[in-house]
Structures are given as C-alpha cells and as structure tokens.
Amino acid sequence: QVQLVESGGGLVQAGGSLRLSCAASGRTFSNSAMGWFRQAPGKEREFVAAINWSGGRSRYGDSVKGRFTISRDNAKNTVYLQMNSLKPEDTAVYSCAAKWTVGSGWWSDQAYDYDYWGQGTQVTVSS
C-alpha cells in the first residue's frame, strides 16, 4: 500500500520558519507528482504548492509565493515544504498528496486530481 507521512509541523511565532517533510512508501517515488495543501477550521482546502516528478518545475498558490519553497529528494522518497516568513493566516493542517504514473511535466493545483494523501500535520503561527 502507498503511505504518505507528514512531519515537521508545530507552533511558531509570526515571521518564523518551519520545514515540513512528507515521506512516501510502497511505490517508486520518482514517477509521482507531489502537492501540498492546507485546510484551516471553517475554510476550504487550499492549494499551497506542487512539483512534477523530475523536480524541475514547481508551482505555488498566490498566498505563499515568495515565502514557501517545495522540493523533493527522489532517492529518499521525500518531498519538502520550506516555509519562511510565516503569518498567522498560514495556520492550518498541511497535507501532502501524490499522483502516480504521470507525464514528466504533469502538475495540478486541484485536490481531486491526487490519488494519495497523508494524515496531515498541524502548523500554528502565533501573532
């Protein structure tokens, strides 16, 4: 079975940084596209970032551009989300998602396009 496990969440002061990790198991990682999404209480799920399987292309939601960076290490079956200059409105549960067996340039900012999801990790930013 495919399993995605997020880690690295926590409580941080506004302006601080966190690095989230998502480790995948059960399938070859290198032919997957990966995404990060977040959801706050009472809010809809929001696209954060995505990266294609080769790691050469990445996309970001408007609210995090210039502050967050997505990257991947296929040898370790892990995708990362570096979050800098955090704001209180970044508070949410962050989940990683995977889409396997896609073209090298494929990416998506739509949650329904992804096949597998992690359980999420809580990020709380104090004001």
ChimeraX attribute file (.defattr): number of C-alpha atoms within 10 A of each C-alpha:
attribute: neighborCount
match mode: 1-to-1
recipient: residues
	/A:1	5
	/A:2	13
	/A:3	15
	/A:4	21
	/A:5	18
	/A:6	23
	/A:7	18
	/A:8	14
	/A:9	18
	/A:10	14
	/A:11	13
	/A:12	18
	/A:13	14
	/A:14	17
	/A:15	14
	/A:16	14
	/A:17	16
	/A:18	18
	/A:19	16
	/A:20	21
	/A:21	23
	/A:22	24
	/A:23	19
	/A:24	24
	/A:25	14
	/A:26	10
	/A:27	13
	/A:28	14
	/A:29	24
	/A:30	20
	/A:31	18
	/A:32	25
	/A:33	26
	/A:34	31
	/A:35	30
	/A:36	28
	/A:37	22
	/A:38	22
	/A:39	18
	/A:40	17
	/A:41	9
	/A:42	6
	/A:43	9
	/A:44	9
	/A:45	17
	/A:46	18
	/A:47	22
	/A:48	24
	/A:49	26
	/A:50	30
	/A:51	25
	/A:52	25
	/A:53	26
	/A:54	17
	/A:55	20
	/A:56	11
	/A:57	15
	/A:58	17
	/A:59	18
	/A:60	20
	/A:61	15
	/A:62	10
	/A:63	13
	/A:64	18
	/A:65	12
	/A:66	11
	/A:67	13
	/A:68	20
	/A:69	19
	/A:70	24
	/A:71	20
	/A:72	23
	/A:73	14
	/A:74	17
	/A:75	9
	/A:76	12
	/A:77	18
	/A:78	20
	/A:79	27
	/A:80	22
	/A:81	23
	/A:82	14
	/A:83	19
	/A:84	17
	/A:85	15
	/A:86	23
	/A:87	18
	/A:88	15
	/A:89	13
	/A:90	20
	/A:91	20
	/A:92	22
	/A:93	18
	/A:94	26
	/A:95	25
	/A:96	30
	/A:97	26
	/A:98	27
	/A:99	21
	/A:100	17
	/A:101	14
	/A:102	13
	/A:103	13
	/A:104	16
	/A:105	14
	/A:106	17
	/A:107	23
	/A:108	18
	/A:109	18
	/A:110	13
	/A:111	16
	/A:112	7
	/A:113	12
	/A:114	18
	/A:115	11
	/A:116	15
	/A:117	22
	/A:118	20
	/A:119	14
	/A:120	22
	/A:121	21
	/A:122	19
	/A:123	22
	/A:124	21
	/A:125	20
	/A:126	16
	/A:127	11
